[in-house]
Amino acid sequence: MTVEDRVAAEALRLNARYVEEVVIGWDLCPWAARAWRDGEVERRVFPSPRPEAAAVAAFVEQIAARPRCSVGLAIFPRVDLPVAAWDRFAEEVRRAGGRDVSADVAQANFATVARRDPARLVALLDDLRRDRDRAYAALA
């Protein structure tokens, strides 16, 4: 197994943890639990530190064309962009793919986290980051 294959495998494992423990566990997406359970989630790892927006937009379009796919997750385990560059990249993907996240979902997520103990979510995310850092360090 190549280093790229191992990075992709770890990225998928960590993403599954995030989906199950954070997104589904905290009920942050109205479609996630059913889609995950029913195999309607398509995930793709983009291993480049500087991913191409066109490749990600093509993935988004592929997802939109699949009738049995409700959710698409683009995973960037090695992205190395400053926040401003990441924001530009994300906007480029949105414009190329013609899709965006609903503001209603974002507002509902904020309310969900605020109702629960936000410190618990922070602790969970910190644990996921430690897991990620250990896993990727072992691959280097």
C-alpha positions in Angstrom: 0.0 0.0 0.0 1.4 3.4 -1.0 1.7 6.4 1.3 -1.1 8.0 -0.7 -3.3 4.9 -0.2 -2.6 5.0 3.6 -3.4 8.7 3.8 -6.6 8.1 2.0 -7.5 5.2 4.2 -6.8 7.3 7.4 -8.7 10.2 6.0 -11.8 8.0 5.4 -11.5 6.5 8.8 -11.2 9.9 10.5 -14.1 11.2 8.4 -16.3 8.3 9.4 -15.5 9.1 13.0 -16.4 12.7 12.4 -19.7 11.9 10.6 -20.8 9.3 13.2 -19.7 11.2 16.4 -20.2 14.8 15.5 -22.5 15.2 12.5 -24.9 12.3 13.4 -24.1 12.2 17.1 -24.9 16.0 17.5 -27.7 15.9 14.9 -26.1 18.6 12.8 -27.5 17.5 9.4 -31.1 16.6 8.8 -30.1 14.1 6.2 -26.9 12.5 7.5 -28.2 9.6 9.7 -30.5 8.2 7.1 -28.1 8.8 4.2 -25.2 7.2 6.1 -27.3 4.2 7.2 -28.7 3.7 3.7 -25.3 4.0 1.9 -26.3 7.2 0.2 -23.1 9.1 1.2 -20.3 9.4 -1.4 -16.9 10.3 -0.1 -13.8 11.3 -2.1 -10.4 12.1 -0.8 -8.5 14.9 -2.5 -4.9 14.3 -1.3 -3.2 17.3 -2.8 -2.1 20.1 -0.4 -3.4 22.5 -3.1 -6.6 20.9 -4.5 -8.0 21.9 -7.9 -11.5 23.5 -7.6 -12.5 22.0 -11.0 -11.9 18.5 -9.7 -14.0 19.1 -6.6 -16.7 20.8 -8.7 -16.7 17.7 -11.0 -17.2 15.5 -7.9 -20.1 17.7 -6.8 -21.7 17.4 -10.2 -21.2 13.6 -10.2 -23.0 13.4 -6.8 -25.9 15.5 -8.1 -26.4 13.1 -11.0 -26.6 10.0 -8.9 -30.1 9.2 -7.8 -29.0 7.0 -4.8 -26.6 9.6 -3.4 -27.9 12.2 -0.9 -24.7 13.5 0.5 -21.3 14.0 -1.0 -18.2 14.6 1.2 -15.0 16.0 -0.3 -12.1 15.2 2.1 -8.9 17.2 2.1 -6.4 15.5 4.5 -3.3 17.4 3.3 -4.7 20.8 2.4 -2.2 23.5 3.0 -3.9 26.8 2.4 -4.2 29.9 4.6 -7.8 30.7 5.6 -8.2 33.4 2.9 -7.0 31.1 0.2 -9.3 28.3 1.5 -12.2 30.7 1.4 -11.4 31.6 -2.3 -11.1 27.9 -3.1 -14.4 27.1 -1.6 -16.1 30.0 -3.4 -14.6 28.8 -6.7 -16.0 25.3 -6.1 -19.4 26.8 -5.2 -19.5 28.9 -8.3 -18.3 26.0 -10.6 -20.7 23.5 -9.0 -23.6 25.8 -8.7 -24.5 24.4 -5.2 -24.3 25.9 -1.7 -25.2 24.9 1.9 -28.5 26.2 3.2 -28.4 29.0 5.7 -31.3 27.3 7.5 -29.2 24.3 8.2 -26.4 26.4 9.6 -28.8 28.3 11.9 -30.3 25.0 13.1 -26.8 23.7 13.8 -26.0 26.8 15.8 -29.1 26.4 17.9 -28.5 22.6 18.4 -25.0 23.2 19.7 -26.1 26.1 21.9 -28.8 23.9 23.5 -26.3 21.2 24.3 -23.0 21.6 26.1 -20.7 23.3 23.5 -17.7 22.4 25.6 -18.5 18.7 25.0 -18.4 19.3 21.3 -15.1 21.2 21.6 -13.7 18.2 23.6 -14.9 15.8 20.9 -13.4 17.9 18.1 -10.1 18.1 20.1 -10.0 14.3 20.4 -10.6 14.0 16.7 -7.8 16.4 16.0 -5.4 14.4 18.3 -6.4 11.2 16.5 -5.8 12.9 13.1 -2.4 14.3 14.1 -1.3 10.9 15.5 -2.5 9.0 12.4 -0.9 11.3 9.9 2.4 11.6 11.9 2.6 7.8 11.8 2.4 8.0 8.0 5.2 10.5 7.5 
